[in-house]
């Protein structure tokens, strides 16, 4: 198990981190730790299941297809309410 880690950021990333942290009102270190914690704490099970389904079926959908289906479903539900 790691005792800790040091991460070197290139100048561009370091500046982006500084700007984001300043906008959030926290130190760059606090902002980075929060981002790392969020990434580590995410529940990856749904993403892994979707990848496994794609691996087994080869079926995928574009964002445009998904949004069109979503719009159609919303419009159908709105029509039912009238």
BELRA-V961663 format. One record per residue. RES is the residue in three letters. OMEGA is omega as a letter, one per 20 degrees, with the letter a starting at -180 (* if undefined). Layout:
res=RES omega=OMEGA
res=RES omega=OMEGA
This chain:
res=UNK omega=a
res=UNK omega=r
res=UNK omega=a
res=UNK omega=a
res=UNK omega=r
res=UNK omega=a
res=UNK omega=r
res=UNK omega=r
res=UNK omega=r
res=UNK omega=a
res=UNK omega=a
res=UNK omega=r
res=UNK omega=r
res=UNK omega=r
res=UNK omega=r
res=UNK omega=r
res=UNK omega=r
res=UNK omega=a
res=UNK omega=a
res=UNK omega=r
res=UNK omega=r
res=UNK omega=r
res=UNK omega=a
res=UNK omega=r
res=UNK omega=r
res=UNK omega=r
res=UNK omega=r
res=UNK omega=r
res=UNK omega=r
res=UNK omega=r
res=UNK omega=a
res=UNK omega=r
res=UNK omega=r
res=UNK omega=r
res=UNK omega=r
res=UNK omega=r
res=UNK omega=r
res=UNK omega=a
res=UNK omega=a
res=UNK omega=a
res=UNK omega=r
res=UNK omega=r
res=UNK omega=a
res=UNK omega=a
res=UNK omega=r
res=UNK omega=r
res=UNK omega=r
res=UNK omega=r
res=UNK omega=r
res=UNK omega=r
res=UNK omega=r
res=UNK omega=r
res=UNK omega=r
res=UNK omega=r
res=UNK omega=a
res=UNK omega=a
res=UNK omega=a
res=UNK omega=a
res=UNK omega=r
res=UNK omega=a
res=UNK omega=r
res=UNK omega=r
res=UNK omega=a
res=UNK omega=r
res=UNK omega=a
res=UNK omega=a
res=UNK omega=r
res=UNK omega=r
res=UNK omega=r
res=UNK omega=r
res=UNK omega=a
res=UNK omega=r
res=UNK omega=r
res=UNK omega=r
res=UNK omega=r
res=UNK omega=r
res=UNK omega=r
res=UNK omega=r
res=UNK omega=r
res=UNK omega=a
res=UNK omega=a
res=UNK omega=*
